[in-house]
C-alpha cells in the first residue's frame, strides 16, 4: 500500500466555501441582497459594498447597517468505484451567524464609507465519513491481499480477507474577512464616482484523520495493521523458515551418507534407529513439500539429491516470502492511524473603483464597479502531519480574482427593479492548484497536469446575472423576490471531491419594513440549486452536487 491512499489531504490547499458569487468570492453581503438577488445599482446603505459611487444619492447624515445570515449548505459526492462500502459521502456546513456591517457619512457631494464583509469562505465543511478518495485503495485491500489465502492455507492459517472498514473524517474551515474604506464624490447631478480599497485577511484550517483501518478476516473485523503484523507476516516468516530448513537437509544428511547409510531408504534408517520419529516425520513433510508423493521409499542419496535439485526453486520462494513480508510490514505502517492539523494565514489588498449614473430624475440608474485582483498568499503552519504532505512555512497562492460588476435600477410608482451582472477574471488568478511538476499555476495558464489531458484549470471566466423586484405595498412595507444565475467554467482537472465549482440557480424572496423614517429592517430567504457535475475517471465516475439555504436579517439606521 502506498502513501497515495492519503493524498486527498494535498487537495485541501484552499477551502472553497463561497456561498454566493464567484468560485472564491462571496457576494451575499446584505439581507437586502438575499431577498432581491440584485443590488449592484443599490443607492441604500449596502451600496458600501455593491455600488460605492451610489452612496452620494443618500441624504446627508450618518448611516449604519448590520446584517446577519444563517447558512445551511450540503455537499454530496457519489462514486461508482467498485468495492466501496459507501457510495455517497456528504459534507455539511452550518453557519449560524455570518455578519456584515456598513457605515456611511454623507455630506454635500461627498460620502465616506467603511465596511466589514466575509468576502470569501465563512464556514466549515465537515465530512464525517471522509471522502471517497480516502477509501479507493482501501476498497482494493481484499483483492490486493487475496494471495495471502493460498499462503495461509499451506500453513494452516486463515489469511483470507473479504472486506474492509475505516473511520475517516475531514473538516476544512475557511474565512476571508474584508475591511474596506472608500470615498465617493458626486461630480454633478448625473455622475458620481468612488475609489476605495479592501484589506483581506485569510485563515484556513484543515483537520483530518484516517483511523481504525480494518479488514474482515474469517468473519471477524481486525485492525489491518494488526492483521498484517500479528498474523500475515508471522505466517510468511514461518513458511520462509520452514523452506530454509528444507534447503539445509542435504547438509544434515551428508554424515549419514558418508557413514555408509546412503543406500538405505528413509523407512529403513528409521527402523534401524538412526533417526527418531520427529526427525523422520519432518523429513517426510519436507519431501512432500517439494512434490515427492512417498519420500519413505527413497534412499538417503536420492532424497538428498531431490532436495538439492529443488533448492533453487526453494530459494526463489524464500526470497518472495521475505520480500512480501517486507512489503506487508511497510503497508502496515501506512495503515496505522494518521492525523493532519494544518493552518494557513495571509492577507492582501483589493483596490476598487466605481461610477454611478443617475438618470430620469432618479428613476433610472446605471452603476459600474471594478475590483482589482487581490494578490495574496497564505503561509502554512504544520501542527501535525503524519503524512509529510505539507511544508511548514510554505507560501501558497490564495488570490481573489478581479471582478467587474454592472447594475441597473429602475422605479415607477411602488415598483422597483434591479438587475446585476458580474464577471470574475478567474483565469488570471491562482487558487493554489499545482501542475504535474508541482508548481503553483494560474487558472488559465497552459501547462501539464498529472493524469489529465486538460491544459488549463479553467476553460473560461465565471459570470453571474441577477434580476430582482420590490413592490412597496405602503410607505412602511415592501415585498421582494429575485433570481440569480451563476456560470463557472472549470475543466475536469480542476474538479475534485473536496474542491469543485458548479453552476447555480438561486431564488430569493422577503420583505422590507420601515418602522420609522430612520430605521429599515430587511428579512430574506434564498435557496440555491446546483447543476450536478460528473467526472469520468475511466474505470469509475464521481458525481458532485450541493444545496444551500440562507436566512438573513438586516437593520439600517440613520443617526
C-alpha positions in Angstrom: 0.0 0.0 0.0 1.4 3.4 -1.0 1.1 6.8 0.6 -1.2 7.6 -2.2 -4.1 6.4 0.0 -3.9 9.7 1.8 -3.1 12.2 -0.9 -6.6 13.6 -0.7 -5.2 15.9 2.0 -3.0 17.5 -0.6 -6.1 18.8 -2.4 -7.1 20.9 0.5 -5.0 23.9 -0.4 -7.8 26.4 -0.4 -11.1 25.8 1.2 -13.5 27.0 -1.5 -16.6 27.6 0.7 -18.0 30.6 -1.1 -21.8 30.7 -0.7 -22.8 33.0 -3.5 -20.7 34.7 -6.1 -17.6 33.5 -7.9 -15.5 30.5 -7.3 -13.9 32.1 -4.2 -15.8 35.3 -3.8 -18.9 35.9 -1.7 -21.4 38.5 -3.0 -24.2 37.7 -0.4 -23.3 40.7 1.6 -26.6 42.1 2.9 -30.1 40.9 3.8 -31.5 43.1 1.0 -29.4 41.1 -1.4 -30.8 37.8 -0.1 -34.4 39.0 -0.6 -33.7 40.6 -4.1 -30.6 38.9 -5.5 -29.6 42.0 -7.4 -28.1 45.0 -5.6 -25.4 46.2 -8.0 -27.1 49.5 -8.5 -28.1 50.0 -4.9 -28.4 53.5 -3.5 -29.1 52.3 0.0 -26.6 51.7 2.8 -25.5 48.3 1.4 -24.1 50.2 -1.6 -21.0 50.5 0.5 -20.2 47.0 -1.0 -22.3 46.8 -4.1 -22.2 50.3 -5.6 -20.0 52.7 -3.5 -20.4 55.5 -6.1 -24.2 55.4 -5.5 -23.8 56.4 -1.8 -23.9 60.1 -2.9 -27.7 59.6 -3.5 -28.3 59.3 0.2 -29.5 62.2 2.2 -26.9 64.0 4.4 -26.2 62.2 7.6 -24.6 59.2 9.3 -25.9 55.6 8.4 -25.2 52.3 10.0 -26.3 48.9 8.7 -25.8 45.5 10.3 -26.7 42.2 8.6 -26.7 38.6 9.8 -27.1 35.5 7.7 -27.7 31.9 8.8 -26.5 29.5 6.1 -27.0 25.8 5.7 -25.2 24.0 2.9 -24.6 20.4 2.0 -22.1 18.9 -0.4 -22.6 15.4 -1.8 -20.0 13.3 -3.6 -21.1 9.9 -5.0 -18.7 7.4 -6.6 -19.1 4.2 -8.6 -15.7 2.9 -7.7 -16.0 -0.9 -7.2 -15.8 -2.3 -3.7 -16.6 0.8 -1.7 -18.5 0.3 1.5 -20.3 3.6 0.8 -21.0 5.2 -2.5 -22.3 8.5 -1.0 -20.3 11.0 1.1 -21.9 14.1 2.5 -20.3 17.2 3.8 -22.3 19.6 5.9 -21.8 23.3 6.5 -23.8 25.3 9.1 -23.1 28.9 9.7 -25.4 30.3 12.4 -24.1 33.9 12.2 -22.4 35.4 9.1 -22.1 39.1 9.8 -21.6 42.2 7.6 -21.6 45.8 8.7 -21.6 49.1 6.8 -21.2 52.7 7.8 -21.6 55.9 5.7 -21.1 59.5 6.4 -22.7 61.7 3.7 -22.4 65.5 3.5 -22.9 67.5 0.4 -21.3 65.9 -2.6 -19.0 63.7 -0.5 -19.7 60.3 1.1 -17.2 58.4 3.2 -17.8 54.8 3.9 -16.5 51.8 5.7 -17.5 48.1 5.6 -16.8 44.7 7.1 -17.6 41.7 5.0 -16.8 38.0 4.9 -15.6 38.2 1.3 -14.7 34.5 1.0 -15.4 31.3 2.9 -17.1 31.9 6.2 -17.7 28.4 7.4 -16.6 24.8 7.8 -17.2 21.8 5.5 -17.4 18.7 7.7 -17.2 15.2 6.0 -17.8 12.9 9.0 -17.3 9.8 6.8 -14.4 11.3 4.9 -14.3 11.3 1.1 -14.2 8.5 -1.5 -10.5 9.3 -2.2 -9.8 8.1 1.3 -11.2 4.7 0.5 -10.2 3.9 -3.1 -7.1 1.9 -2.2 -8.7 0.6 1.0 -11.6 -0.8 -1.2 -8.9 -2.7 -3.1 -7.4 -4.3 0.0 -9.4 -7.5 -0.3 -8.1 -8.1 -3.8 -4.6 -6.8 -3.1 -4.3 -9.3 -0.1 -6.1 -12.1 -1.9 -2.9 -14.0 -2.5 -2.4 -14.4 1.3 -5.2 -17.0 1.4 -3.2 -19.7 -0.5 -0.1 -19.0 1.6 -2.1 -19.2 4.7 -3.8 -22.5 3.6 -0.3 -24.0 3.2 0.5 -23.0 6.8 -2.9 -23.9 8.2 -3.7 -20.3 9.0 -6.8 -18.4 7.7 -5.4 -15.3 5.9 -8.5 -14.7 3.7 -9.6 -11.0 3.5 -13.2 -10.5 2.4 -13.8 -6.8 3.3 -12.5 -3.6 4.9 -13.7 -0.9 7.2 -12.3 2.6 8.1 -13.2 5.6 10.2 -12.3 8.8 8.4 -13.2 12.5 8.6 -12.1 15.8 7.2 -13.0 19.3 8.1 -11.9 22.3 6.2 -12.5 25.8 7.6 -12.0 29.0 5.6 -12.6 32.6 6.4 -11.6 35.6 4.3 -12.5 38.8 6.2 -12.7 42.1 4.3 -12.2 45.5 5.9 -12.8 48.3 3.4 -13.0 52.1 3.2 -14.0 54.3 0.3 -14.6 57.9 -0.7 -17.5 58.8 -3.1 -18.0 62.1 -4.8 -20.9 63.5 -6.8 -19.4 65.3 -9.9 -22.9 66.5 -10.9 -26.5 65.5 -10.6 -25.9 62.7 -13.1 -22.4 61.3 -12.4 -20.8 60.1 -9.2 -17.5 58.2 -8.7 -15.9 56.2 -5.9 -12.5 54.9 -5.1 -11.5 52.6 -2.2 -9.7 49.5 -1.0 -10.4 46.4 1.0 -7.9 44.7 3.3 -8.5 41.0 3.2 -7.2 38.6 5.9 -7.4 34.9 5.1 -7.4 32.0 7.5 -7.7 28.3 6.5 -7.7 25.4 8.9 -7.7 21.7 8.0 -8.3 18.8 10.4 -8.4 15.3 9.2 -7.9 11.7 10.3 -8.0 8.2 9.0 -8.3 5.7 11.8 -9.1 2.1 12.6 -8.5 0.8 9.1 -9.7 -2.8 9.4 -10.1 -5.9 7.3 -12.6 -8.7 7.6 -10.8 -12.0 8.2 -12.6 -15.2 9.0 -15.9 -13.3 9.5 -14.2 -11.1 12.1 -13.1 -7.4 11.8 -9.5 -6.9 12.7 -7.3 -3.8 12.5 -5.4 -4.1 9.2 -2.0 -3.3 10.7 -2.6 -5.9 13.4 -3.7 -8.5 10.9 -0.5 -7.9 8.9 1.9 -7.6 11.8 0.4 -10.3 14.1 -1.0 -12.8 11.6 0.1 -12.4 8.0 3.8 -11.5 8.4 4.4 -14.2 11.1 2.9 -16.8 8.8 5.1 -15.7 5.8 8.1 -15.7 8.1 7.2 -19.1 9.4 6.9 -20.6 5.9 10.2 -18.9 4.9 11.8 -20.5 7.9 10.4 -23.9 7.0 11.7 -23.7 3.4 15.1 -22.6 4.7 15.2 -25.6 6.9 14.4 -27.8 3.9 17.4 -26.4 2.0 19.6 -27.4 4.9 18.6 -31.0 4.9 21.2 -32.3 2.4 23.9 -31.0 4.7 22.3 -32.6 7.7 22.1 -36.0 5.8 25.6 -35.9 4.5 27.2 -37.5 7.6 24.8 -40.5 7.3 25.7 -40.9 3.6 29.4 -40.7 4.4 28.9 -43.3 7.1 27.6 -45.9 4.6 23.8 -45.4 5.0 23.3 -43.6 1.7 21.6 -46.6 0.1 19.1 -47.0 2.9 15.6 -45.7 2.5 14.2 -43.2 5.0 11.9 -46.0 6.3 14.9 -48.3 6.8 17.1 -45.7 8.7 14.1 -45.0 11.0 13.5 -48.8 11.5 17.2 -49.2 12.4 17.1 -46.4 14.9 19.3 -43.9 13.1 16.7 -41.2 13.5 13.8 -40.7 15.9 10.1 -40.3 15.0 10.1 -36.5 15.0 13.0 -36.3 12.6 11.5 -38.9 10.3 8.2 -37.1 10.2 9.9 -33.9 9.5 11.8 -35.4 6.5 8.6 -36.9 5.2 6.9 -33.5 5.3 9.9 -31.8 3.7 9.8 -34.4 0.8 6.1 -33.9 0.3 6.6 -30.1 0.3 8.8 -30.4 -2.8 6.4 -32.7 -4.5 7.6 -36.2 -3.6 4.5 -38.4 -3.1 6.1 -41.1 -0.9 9.5 -39.9 0.4 9.9 -43.0 2.7 10.9 -45.3 -0.3 13.7 -43.0 -1.4 17.3 -43.7 -0.4 19.1 -41.0 1.5 21.2 -40.3 -1.6 18.0 -40.0 -3.7 16.2 -37.9 -1.1 19.2 -35.5 -0.6 19.6 -35.2 -4.4 15.9 -34.4 -4.9 16.2 -31.6 -2.3 19.4 -30.2 -3.9 17.6 -30.1 -7.2 14.6 -28.3 -5.7 16.8 -25.8 -3.7 17.0 -23.0 -6.4 13.2 -23.0 -6.6 13.0 -23.1 -2.8 15.4 -20.1 -2.6 13.2 -18.2 -5.0 10.2 -18.9 -2.8 12.1 -17.9 0.3 13.1 -14.6 -1.4 9.5 -14.0 -2.5 8.1 -14.7 1.0 10.7 -12.4 2.6 10.0 -9.7 0.1 6.3 -9.9 0.6 6.7 -9.8 4.3 8.8 -6.6 4.0 6.1 -5.1 1.7 3.4 -6.0 4.1 5.3 -4.5 7.1 5.7 -1.3 5.2 2.0 -1.5 4.3 1.1 -1.9 7.9 2.9 1.3 8.8 0.8 3.1 6.1 -2.4 1.6 7.5 -1.8 2.9 11.0 -3.8 5.9 12.3 -3.0 9.1 10.5 -3.8 12.7 11.6 -3.5 16.1 10.0 -3.7 19.6 11.5 -2.7 22.5 9.4 -3.3 26.2 9.5 -2.8 28.8 6.7 -2.9 32.6 7.1 -2.3 35.5 4.9 -3.5 38.9 3.8 -3.9 41.2 0.7 -5.3 44.4 -0.6 -8.2 44.8 -3.1 -8.3 48.3 -4.7 -11.7 49.2 -6.3 -13.3 52.0 -8.3 -16.9 52.7 -9.2 -19.1 55.1 -11.2 -22.9 55.7 -10.9 -25.1 57.4 -13.4 -28.4 58.9 -12.0 -30.9 59.4 -14.8 -34.5 60.4 -15.4 -34.7 62.4 -12.1 -33.6 59.4 -10.1 -36.0 56.9 -11.6 -33.2 55.2 -13.7 -29.7 54.5 -12.7 -26.7 52.6 -14.0 -23.8 51.5 -11.8 -20.4 50.0 -12.6 -17.6 48.7 -10.3 -14.2 47.2 -10.9 -12.3 45.3 -8.1 -8.7 44.6 -8.9 -7.2 41.2 -8.2 -6.2 40.5 -4.6 -2.6 39.3 -4.7 -2.4 37.1 -1.6 -0.5 34.1 -0.3 -1.2 32.1 2.8 1.7 30.8 4.9 1.4 27.2 6.1 1.8 26.2 9.7 2.0 22.5 10.3 0.8 21.4 13.7 0.6 17.7 12.9 1.1 16.0 9.6 1.7 12.2 9.9 2.0 12.0 6.1 4.5 14.7 5.4 2.3 16.3 2.8 2.7 19.9 3.9 5.8 22.0 4.2 5.9 24.2 7.3 6.3 27.8 6.2 5.4 27.2 2.6 3.6 30.1 0.9 0.5 29.0 -1.1 -1.2 31.4 -3.6 -4.8 32.2 -2.4 -5.7 35.1 -4.7 -9.1 36.6 -5.2 -9.9 37.4 -8.8 -10.6 40.8 -10.3 -14.3 41.4 -10.7 -16.4 43.7 -12.9 -20.0 44.4 -11.9 -22.7 46.3 -13.7 -26.2 47.1 -12.4 -29.4 48.8 -13.4 -32.1 50.3 -11.2 -35.5 51.5 -12.3 -38.5 52.6 -10.3 -42.0 53.5 -11.2 -44.7 54.0 -8.7 -44.3 51.4 -6.0 -42.3 49.0 -8.2 -38.5 48.9 -8.1 -36.4 46.8 -10.5 -32.8 46.0 -10.2 -30.5 43.9 -12.4 -26.9 42.9 -11.9 -24.1 41.3 -13.9 -20.8 40.1 -12.5 -17.7 39.0 -14.4 -14.9 37.3 -12.5 -11.4 37.2 -14.0 -10.7 33.7 -12.6 -8.3 32.7 -15.3 -5.8 35.4 -14.3 -5.8 34.3 -10.6 -4.1 31.5 -8.7 -6.2 29.3 -6.4 -3.4 27.1 -5.0 -3.6 24.4 -7.7 -0.4 22.7 -8.9 0.6 21.2 -12.2 2.4 17.9 -12.9 5.7 19.5 -11.9 4.4 20.5 -8.5 4.3 24.2 -9.4 1.5 26.6 -8.5 -0.1 27.7 -11.6 -2.5 30.4 -12.8 -6.0 29.1 -13.6 -5.8 29.9 -17.3 -2.1 29.0 -17.8 -1.4 26.3 -20.3 0.6 23.5 -18.6 0.6 19.8 -18.0 -1.4 18.1 -15.2 -0.8 14.6 -13.8 -3.3 12.1 -15.1 -5.2 14.6 -17.3 -5.2 15.8 -20.8 -6.5 19.2 -19.8 -4.1 22.0 -20.4 -5.7 24.6 -18.2 -7.6 24.5 -14.9 -10.4 26.7 -16.2 -12.0 26.8 -19.6 -13.2 30.4 -19.0 -14.1 33.1 -16.5 -17.2 33.0 -14.3 -20.3 35.1 -14.8 -23.4 36.0 -12.9 -26.7 37.6 -13.9 -29.4 38.6 -11.4 -32.8 40.3 -11.5 -34.8 41.5 -8.5 -38.1 43.2 -8.0 -39.5 45.1 -5.0 -43.1 46.3 -4.6 -43.9 48.7 -1.9 -47.4 47.9 -0.6 -47.3 51.0 1.5 -44.8 53.6 2.8 -43.9 51.2 5.6 -43.8 47.8 3.9 -42.5 46.2 0.7 -42.2 42.7 -0.6 -39.4 41.5 -3.0 -38.2 38.5 -4.9 -35.2 37.8 -7.2 -33.3 35.3 -9.3 -29.6 34.8 -9.7 -27.8 32.5 -12.2 -24.1 31.7 -11.9 -22.0 30.0 -14.5 -18.4 28.9 -13.8 -16.3 27.0 -16.3 -13.9 24.6 -14.6 -12.1 21.9 -16.6 -12.2 18.3 -15.4 -8.8 18.6 -13.9 -10.0 21.4 -11.6 -12.8 19.4 -10.1 -12.1 17.1 -7.2 -14.2 15.6 -4.4 -13.5 18.5 -2.0 -12.8 21.4 -4.3 -15.3 21.8 -7.1 -17.3 24.5 -8.7 -20.9 24.1 -10.1 -23.3 26.4 -12.0 -26.1 27.6 -9.8 -29.6 29.0 -9.8 -30.8 30.9 -6.7 -34.2 32.2 -5.8 -34.6 34.8 -3.1 -37.6 36.5 -1.5 -38.5 38.5 1.5 -39.7 41.9 2.7 -38.5 45.3 4.0 -40.2 47.2 6.8 -39.8 50.9 7.6 -41.0 51.2 11.2 -39.7 54.8 11.4 -38.3 57.3 9.0 -34.8 56.5 10.2 -35.0 52.6 10.5 -35.2 49.9 7.9 -35.5 46.2 8.6 -34.8 43.6 5.9 -35.7 39.9 6.1 -34.8 37.5 3.3 -34.6 33.8 2.4 -32.8 32.2 -0.5 -32.4 28.7 -1.8 -29.8 27.6 -4.3 -29.9 24.6 -6.6 -26.6 23.4 -8.3 -26.1 21.7 -11.6 -24.5 18.3 -10.9 -21.1 17.5 -12.3 -20.0 14.0 -13.3 -16.3 13.4 -13.6 -15.2 10.3 -15.6 -12.0 8.6 -14.3 -12.3 5.8 -16.9 -13.0 2.8 -14.6 -15.3 4.7 -12.3 -17.2 8.1 -12.0 -17.7 10.7 -9.4 -20.7 13.0 -9.2 -20.6 16.3 -7.3 -23.6 18.2 -6.0 -24.6 20.9 -3.5 -27.6 22.6 -1.9 -27.8 25.8 0.1 -30.4 27.6 2.2 -29.9 31.1 3.6 -31.9 33.2 6.1 -31.0 36.8 6.5 -31.9 39.7 8.8 -30.6 43.3 8.4 -31.2 46.6 10.1 -30.3 50.1 8.7 -30.3 53.1 11.0 -29.9 56.8 10.1 -28.4 58.7 13.1 
